[in-house]
Amino acid sequence: MHKLLFVAGILLLLMGVLFIGQGTGIFPYPSYSFMVSDMGWAYRGIAIAVLGAIAVLLSRKMRR
């Protein structure tokens, strides 16, 4: 179970970073994306990345 939580956490972290990058305009690919330079998506990305980090930390605690 901890492996599944760890993988899900990593995926959430990566997705959150992507949302942050597109929302802030740092990663404007594809250029026609509705997420580019929309800070609402950056804020959502922060929340998703935090949830991913929590999932990774919880999975590491379950391992012990």
N, CA, C and O atoms as a GROMACS GRO file, in nm:
protein
  256
    1MET      N    1   0.082  -0.119   0.000
    1MET     CA    2   0.000   0.000   0.000
    1MET      C    3   0.086   0.126   0.000
    1MET      O    4   0.052   0.226  -0.063
    2HIS      N    5   0.199   0.121   0.072
    2HIS     CA    6   0.283   0.240   0.079
    2HIS      C    7   0.346   0.273  -0.056
    2HIS      O    8   0.373   0.390  -0.085
    3LYS      N    9   0.371   0.172  -0.139
    3LYS     CA   10   0.427   0.198  -0.271
    3LYS      C   11   0.327   0.271  -0.359
    3LYS      O   12   0.364   0.362  -0.433
    4LEU      N   13   0.201   0.233  -0.352
    4LEU     CA   14   0.097   0.299  -0.429
    4LEU      C   15   0.082   0.445  -0.386
    4LEU      O   16   0.069   0.534  -0.470
    5LEU      N   17   0.083   0.469  -0.256
    5LEU     CA   18   0.073   0.605  -0.204
    5LEU      C   19   0.194   0.688  -0.245
    5LEU      O   20   0.181   0.806  -0.277
    6PHE      N   21   0.312   0.626  -0.244
    6PHE     CA   22   0.435   0.695  -0.284
    6PHE      C   23   0.429   0.736  -0.431
    6PHE      O   24   0.460   0.850  -0.466
    7VAL      N   25   0.390   0.644  -0.517
    7VAL     CA   26   0.381   0.673  -0.661
    7VAL      C   27   0.275   0.779  -0.687
    7VAL      O   28   0.297   0.871  -0.767
    8ALA      N   29   0.162   0.768  -0.621
    8ALA     CA   30   0.057   0.869  -0.638
    8ALA      C   31   0.106   1.006  -0.591
    8ALA      O   32   0.076   1.108  -0.654
    9GLY      N   33   0.180   1.009  -0.483
    9GLY     CA   34   0.236   1.134  -0.432
    9GLY      C   35   0.334   1.198  -0.528
    9GLY      O   36   0.331   1.319  -0.550
   10ILE      N   37   0.420   1.117  -0.587
   10ILE     CA   38   0.516   1.168  -0.685
   10ILE      C   39   0.443   1.223  -0.807
   10ILE      O   40   0.478   1.330  -0.858
   11LEU      N   41   0.341   1.151  -0.854
   11LEU     CA   42   0.264   1.199  -0.969
   11LEU      C   43   0.192   1.331  -0.937
   11LEU      O   44   0.187   1.421  -1.021
   12LEU      N   45   0.138   1.342  -0.818
   12LEU     CA   46   0.073   1.466  -0.777
   12LEU      C   47   0.173   1.580  -0.770
   12LEU      O   48   0.144   1.693  -0.811
   13LEU      N   49   0.292   1.552  -0.717
   13LEU     CA   50   0.396   1.655  -0.712
   13LEU      C   51   0.431   1.704  -0.852
   13LEU      O   52   0.439   1.825  -0.875
   14LEU      N   53   0.453   1.612  -0.944
   14LEU     CA   54   0.489   1.650  -1.081
   14LEU      C   55   0.376   1.728  -1.148
   14LEU      O   56   0.401   1.827  -1.217
   15MET      N   57   0.254   1.684  -1.128
   15MET     CA   58   0.140   1.753  -1.187
   15MET      C   59   0.128   1.894  -1.127
   15MET      O   60   0.098   1.989  -1.200
   16GLY      N   61   0.150   1.907  -0.999
   16GLY     CA   62   0.143   2.038  -0.934
   16GLY      C   63   0.250   2.133  -0.987
   16GLY      O   64   0.222   2.251  -1.010
   17VAL      N   65   0.371   2.082  -1.007
   17VAL     CA   66   0.478   2.165  -1.062
   17VAL      C   67   0.443   2.209  -1.205
   17VAL      O   68   0.469   2.323  -1.243
   18LEU      N   69   0.386   2.119  -1.282
   18LEU     CA   70   0.344   2.154  -1.418
   18LEU      C   71   0.237   2.263  -1.415
   18LEU      O   72   0.243   2.358  -1.492
   19PHE      N   73   0.139   2.250  -1.327
   19PHE     CA   74   0.034   2.352  -1.315
   19PHE      C   75   0.094   2.486  -1.274
   19PHE      O   76   0.056   2.590  -1.327
   20ILE      N   77   0.187   2.484  -1.181
   20ILE     CA   78   0.252   2.607  -1.136
   20ILE      C   79   0.328   2.671  -1.253
   20ILE      O   80   0.319   2.792  -1.274
   21GLY      N   81   0.402   2.590  -1.327
   21GLY     CA   82   0.479   2.641  -1.439
   21GLY      C   83   0.392   2.702  -1.547
   21GLY      O   84   0.424   2.808  -1.601
   22GLN      N   85   0.282   2.637  -1.579
   22GLN     CA   86   0.192   2.691  -1.681
   22GLN      C   87   0.115   2.811  -1.628
   22GLN      O   88   0.096   2.909  -1.700
   23GLY      N   89   0.071   2.805  -1.506
   23GLY     CA   90  -0.006   2.917  -1.450
   23GLY      C   91   0.073   3.044  -1.436
   23GLY      O   92   0.019   3.154  -1.452
   24THR      N   93   0.202   3.032  -1.407
   24THR     CA   94   0.286   3.150  -1.395
   24THR      C   95   0.346   3.193  -1.529
   24THR      O   96   0.403   3.302  -1.538
   25GLY      N   97   0.334   3.110  -1.630
   25GLY     CA   98   0.390   3.142  -1.761
   25GLY      C   99   0.534   3.099  -1.778
   25GLY      O  100   0.595   3.127  -1.882
   26ILE      N  101   0.591   3.031  -1.679
   26ILE     CA  102   0.729   2.984  -1.688
   26ILE      C  103   0.740   2.872  -1.790
   26ILE      O  104   0.841   2.861  -1.861
   27PHE      N  105   0.638   2.788  -1.798
   27PHE     CA  106   0.635   2.675  -1.891
   27PHE      C  107   0.512   2.689  -1.981
   27PHE      O  108   0.411   2.624  -1.958
   28PRO      N  109   0.522   2.776  -2.084
   28PRO     CA  110   0.404   2.803  -2.169
   28PRO      C  111   0.387   2.705  -2.284
   28PRO      O  112   0.380   2.745  -2.400
   29TYR      N  113   0.382   2.577  -2.252
   29TYR     CA  114   0.368   2.477  -2.359
   29TYR      C  115   0.246   2.391  -2.330
   29TYR      O  116   0.234   2.344  -2.217
   30PRO      N  117   0.160   2.368  -2.419
   30PRO     CA  118   0.148   2.431  -2.550
   30PRO      C  119   0.102   2.575  -2.535
   30PRO      O  120   0.029   2.608  -2.441
   31SER      N  121   0.142   2.660  -2.626
   31SER     CA  122   0.116   2.803  -2.614
   31SER      C  123  -0.033   2.838  -2.619
   31SER      O  124  -0.073   2.943  -2.570
   32TYR      N  125  -0.114   2.752  -2.675
   32TYR     CA  126  -0.258   2.778  -2.684
   32TYR      C  127  -0.336   2.724  -2.564
   32TYR      O  128  -0.459   2.729  -2.563
   33SER      N  129  -0.266   2.672  -2.465
   33SER     CA  130  -0.333   2.615  -2.348
   33SER      C  131  -0.404   2.724  -2.269
   33SER      O  132  -0.353   2.834  -2.254
   34PHE      N  133  -0.521   2.692  -2.220
   34PHE     CA  134  -0.599   2.787  -2.140
   34PHE      C  135  -0.536   2.811  -2.003
   34PHE      O  136  -0.575   2.904  -1.933
   35MET      N  137  -0.439   2.729  -1.964
   35MET     CA  138  -0.376   2.741  -1.833
   35MET      C  139  -0.261   2.841  -1.831
   35MET      O  140  -0.221   2.887  -1.724
   36VAL      N  141  -0.207   2.876  -1.947
   36VAL     CA  142  -0.087   2.960  -1.954
   36VAL      C  143  -0.118   3.100  -1.901
   36VAL      O  144  -0.213   3.165  -1.943
   37SER      N  145  -0.034   3.144  -1.809
   37SER     CA  146  -0.042   3.278  -1.747
   37SER      C  147  -0.175   3.303  -1.676
   37SER      O  148  -0.224   3.416  -1.676
   38ASP      N  149  -0.232   3.202  -1.618
   38ASP     CA  150  -0.353   3.215  -1.537
   38ASP      C  151  -0.316   3.172  -1.395
   38ASP      O  152  -0.301   3.054  -1.367
   39MET      N  153  -0.302   3.271  -1.305
   39MET     CA  154  -0.255   3.244  -1.170
   39MET      C  155  -0.347   3.150  -1.092
   39MET      O  156  -0.303   3.087  -0.995
   40GLY      N  157  -0.471   3.139  -1.132
   40GLY     CA  158  -0.561   3.044  -1.066
   40GLY      C  159  -0.507   2.901  -1.076
   40GLY      O  160  -0.517   2.823  -0.981
   41TRP      N  161  -0.449   2.869  -1.191
   41TRP     CA  162  -0.392   2.736  -1.209
   41TRP      C  163  -0.264   2.719  -1.128
   41TRP      O  164  -0.233   2.609  -1.083
   42ALA      N  165  -0.190   2.827  -1.110
   42ALA     CA  166  -0.069   2.820  -1.027
   42ALA      C  167  -0.107   2.790  -0.882
   42ALA      O  168  -0.041   2.710  -0.815
   43TYR      N  169  -0.212   2.854  -0.834
   43TYR     CA  170  -0.257   2.829  -0.697
   43TYR      C  171  -0.308   2.686  -0.680
   43TYR      O  172  -0.282   2.621  -0.579
   44ARG      N  173  -0.379   2.638  -0.780
   44ARG     CA  174  -0.424   2.498  -0.776
   44ARG      C  175  -0.303   2.404  -0.776
   44ARG      O  176  -0.302   2.302  -0.708
   45GLY      N  177  -0.203   2.440  -0.854
   45GLY     CA  178  -0.081   2.359  -0.860
   45GLY      C  179  -0.010   2.352  -0.726
   45GLY      O  180   0.042   2.247  -0.688
   46ILE      N  181  -0.008   2.463  -0.654
   46ILE     CA  182   0.053   2.464  -0.521
   46ILE      C  183  -0.022   2.366  -0.430
   46ILE      O  184   0.041   2.288  -0.358
   47ALA      N  185  -0.154   2.371  -0.433
   47ALA     CA  186  -0.234   2.282  -0.349
   47ALA      C  187  -0.210   2.136  -0.386
   47ALA      O  188  -0.197   2.051  -0.298
   48ILE      N  189  -0.204   2.106  -0.515
   48ILE     CA  190  -0.181   1.969  -0.560
   48ILE      C  191  -0.042   1.922  -0.520
   48ILE      O  192  -0.026   1.808  -0.476
   49ALA      N  193   0.058   2.009  -0.535
   49ALA     CA  194   0.195   1.972  -0.498
   49ALA      C  195   0.206   1.946  -0.348
   49ALA      O  196   0.276   1.855  -0.306
   50VAL      N  197   0.138   2.026  -0.268
   50VAL     CA  198   0.139   2.005  -0.122
   50VAL      C  199   0.074   1.871  -0.088
   50VAL      O  200   0.125   1.797  -0.004
   51LEU      N  201  -0.038   1.840  -0.152
   51LEU     CA  202  -0.101   1.709  -0.128
   51LEU      C  203  -0.008   1.595  -0.168
   51LEU      O  204   0.000   1.493  -0.099
   52GLY      N  205   0.063   1.612  -0.279
   52GLY     CA  206   0.159   1.510  -0.322
   52GLY      C  207   0.271   1.492  -0.221
   52GLY      O  208   0.311   1.380  -0.192
   53ALA      N  209   0.321   1.603  -0.168
   53ALA     CA  210   0.428   1.595  -0.069
   53ALA      C  211   0.379   1.525   0.058
   53ALA      O  212   0.451   1.445   0.118
   54ILE      N  213   0.258   1.555   0.099
   54ILE     CA  214   0.200   1.489   0.217
   54ILE      C  215   0.186   1.339   0.191
   54ILE      O  216   0.215   1.258   0.279
   55ALA      N  217   0.141   1.302   0.072
   55ALA     CA  218   0.126   1.160   0.039
   55ALA      C  219   0.261   1.089   0.042
   55ALA      O  220   0.271   0.977   0.091
   56VAL      N  221   0.364   1.153  -0.011
   56VAL     CA  222   0.498   1.092  -0.009
   56VAL      C  223   0.546   1.075   0.135
   56VAL      O  224   0.597   0.969   0.170
   57LEU      N  225   0.528   1.177   0.216
   57LEU     CA  226   0.572   1.167   0.357
   57LEU      C  227   0.495   1.059   0.432
   57LEU      O  228   0.554   0.984   0.509
   58LEU      N  229   0.364   1.051   0.409
   58LEU     CA  230   0.284   0.947   0.474
   58LEU      C  231   0.326   0.808   0.430
   58LEU      O  232   0.328   0.714   0.510
   59SER      N  233   0.359   0.794   0.302
   59SER     CA  234   0.401   0.662   0.253
   59SER      C  235   0.533   0.620   0.316
   59SER      O  236   0.556   0.502   0.341
   60ARG      N  237   0.620   0.717   0.340
   60ARG     CA  238   0.748   0.685   0.403
   60ARG      C  239   0.729   0.646   0.549
   60ARG      O  240   0.802   0.561   0.601
   61LYS      N  241   0.632   0.707   0.616
   61LYS     CA  242   0.603   0.670   0.755
   61LYS      C  243   0.540   0.532   0.763
   61LYS      O  244   0.566   0.458   0.858
   62MET      N  245   0.458   0.497   0.664
   62MET     CA  246   0.393   0.366   0.662
   62MET      C  247   0.497   0.253   0.644
   62MET      O  248   0.476   0.140   0.687
   63ARG      N  249   0.606   0.287   0.581
   63ARG     CA  250   0.710   0.188   0.550
   63ARG      C  251   0.778   0.135   0.675
   63ARG      O  252   0.826   0.022   0.677
   64ARG      N  253   0.784   0.218   0.777
   64ARG     CA  254   0.857   0.181   0.900
   64ARG      C  255   0.792   0.072   0.976
   64ARG      O  256   0.842   0.032   1.081
   0.00000   0.00000   0.00000
